[in-house]
Amino acid sequence: MEHQAKAHLLEHRDDEASKLGMWLFIFTEILLFGGLFLVYAVYRAMYHTQFHEASLELNVIFGAVNTIVLLVSSMAVAMALTALQENKVKLSRQLIWLTILCAFIFLVNKYFEWGGKFEHDIYPGSELLKKLEHGHILYFGLYFAMTGLHALHVTVGMIILIVVERRIKAGKVHAGKFVFLENAALYWHLVDLIWIFLFPLLYLIT
Amino acid sequence: MRAEVQEFYRGTYLENTGRYRGIWAWLTSTDHKRIGLMYLYAIAAFFIVGVIIGLLMRIELISPGKTIVEPQTYNGFFTVHGIIMIFMVVIPGLSATFGNFCLPIMIGARDVAFPRLNLFSFYLFLFGSFLAILSQFLRHGPPDTGWSFYAPYSTTTGTNVIMATTAAFILGFSSILTGLNFIVTVHRMRAPGMTFFRMPLFPWALYATAWIQLLATPVVGITLLMIIAERLFNIGFFNPELGGDPVLYQHLFWIYSHPAVYIMILPAMGVITEIIPTFCQRKVYGYKAIALSSVAIAAVGYLVWGHHMYTSGMSGKSLWLFSFLTFVVAVPSAIKVFNWLATMYKGSIDMKPPFLFALFFIFLFTIGGLTGLVLGALATNIQVHDTSFVVAHFHYIIFGGMGFAAFAAVHYWFPKMYGRMYNIKQATIASIIMFIGFNLLYFPQFIIGIEGMPRRYYDYFPEFQPAQIISTIGGFVLTAGLILMFYNLIRSARKGEKAPANPWNGTTLEWQIPSPPPLENFEEIPHIEEKPYSFK
């Protein structure tokens, strides 16, 4: 295996392949959310007035702040990549921490937003929801499912970014070999992009 | 593109060369050939479990009313049989085993693009399979929804649906990662000079399959997640009481699960396309048509899911369109069949077991394909929908097609995998027994299906009994053939005669290297100058 390990070390350095793999993975993520978007579209068409009424319950300020936070985080991770390519390791690491901080702020915000809903007895299966009309039930069901799955992706993205930061610190990811950071940034942009669609669909269109 | 490896290890991939000894040298190996074999062993084991459950169902159906089990157990049987056979055997059956083993060698590479990811997806597969099997034994009893988990029953039944759907989700994820790996491998790892149109046709089929795995599987992933969320949190996506629409579930499910049928059959067609030129010693007829028809099947196959739902309630326009597209997707399949036949014409045919299996494949697949059109046509579908006609059609395509192609593939690449030859005579006898048993088992189901025998039913009218008895006898004949085949293969892997590097006089790259292949496949990466299948 020692020989094999060496051979693999020499062979498996193909940054283009890694990036292609990441893009393909991003396709699958988009299709995963695509299923939810499809369900949203169908039920929005079926129950448009009730979707309108239910969406008024959401707080646009919360959503807008979170959108800005995520956009800043995407910018930060893009800058971190450029910084690393220019061999500014310290700056790059600081920018990654900024990204992680933004992600954290996003989740804290989300926590309070969800908490508010729970306080008003709005969650799948709640007593209040059972009394509402079908469109309301489905709207809030979709709201929790979509933002919940997205929050899960934010958490995964944070973990990946922390790993990247550790690896940069250890010198394993550097100006000559930055594809891991590039892929992590791609993934982070995907997380951002999905939110860019969720925000208007859930908060803005009424 | 790649740095030259300094020294070439001359031992074969079967010899242990690592830090770890024995079984650990296999379980931790990122070598595509070892991973392919590990998949093969795991899938063969699951296949045996699926066959046993299938046989139990056949015994139950030998007479009307209760024969050996209660109705609820029978519901568990057909669900478990479906989950094991579909998600754990047929979907990974060719691409994860022979795809892993052959794809890198056939395109002149030393491994797949992401070897560690490859091993990871194998472990995901094992983990998912473990959960699927566990769901059969836990407290609330095996899932009884059928493998399609139709809502709203799947969201209300008391059985272990959550664990079974989680298992299917994980198995799907494993399938996505394998597909991703193969796409990148084909794009980035082809040997110098090997353009897309100089690739052999099995890699072409795998490439088309990989795209379906990648683009269709996430949809069923999210659908299964929705079923889980529905059960856990009572959201109401597919529950009419809360405003949801069960037909929407059927759409989402079949958006994946129809293309999944092509995940199963495309690599099988690829295998057959490798075998026929080799045993006819003749250049494949219509190389480009076969290659592009794989892509066409992948593309059009994505858009025909509605034909599973003719009786579920759809607009007349949708019905018309889905039926039309279903007929369209039959065209590229037929192109392949005609090309195979044209390849045989004036070839010097050598009736070895792989070729025999390939002939059986063409026969069974053609019956399955043509009866598929009976199901795809709107008027006839109403008569045969949800009858054993569907069961027969499906098994002709999946077992007669994919299954026999997998047997063909084992017999074709066996000497390459182990460096040993199996007993040709035994293999021939086994294949003929299986062919006879198969037709005895499934053909009567077409007839009683048209007469109105519903699928998935525990009980039936006495007039169906003669056909059911023939079917059950066929099941035992088929199993006898399987036992002989497994016996021959297992014995020969250890004790068979040594096989030469190129026993069938094949032209693709895997036959140009020693049997079994060296650890790194090629000492020097070959330079490809011409199209494949040039027999001299």
Interface residues (C-beta under 8 A of the other chain):
Chain A: M1 E2 H3 Q4 A7 H8 L10 E11 H12 R13 D14 E16 A17 L20 G21 L24 F25 F27 T28 E29 L31 L32 F33 G34 G35 L36 L38 V39 V42 Y43 M46 Y47 Y123 P124 G125 E133 H134 G135 I137 L138 G141 F144 A145 L149
Chain B: M1 R2 A3 E4 V5 Q6 E7 Y9 T17 G18 R19 Y20 A25 T28 S29 T30 D31 R110 D111 A113 F114 P115 L117 I176 L180 N181 I183 V184 H187 R188 M189 L214 L215 T217 P218 V219 G221 I222 T223 L225 M226 A229 F233 N234 I235 G236 F237 L242 G243 G244 D245 L248 L252 L519 E520
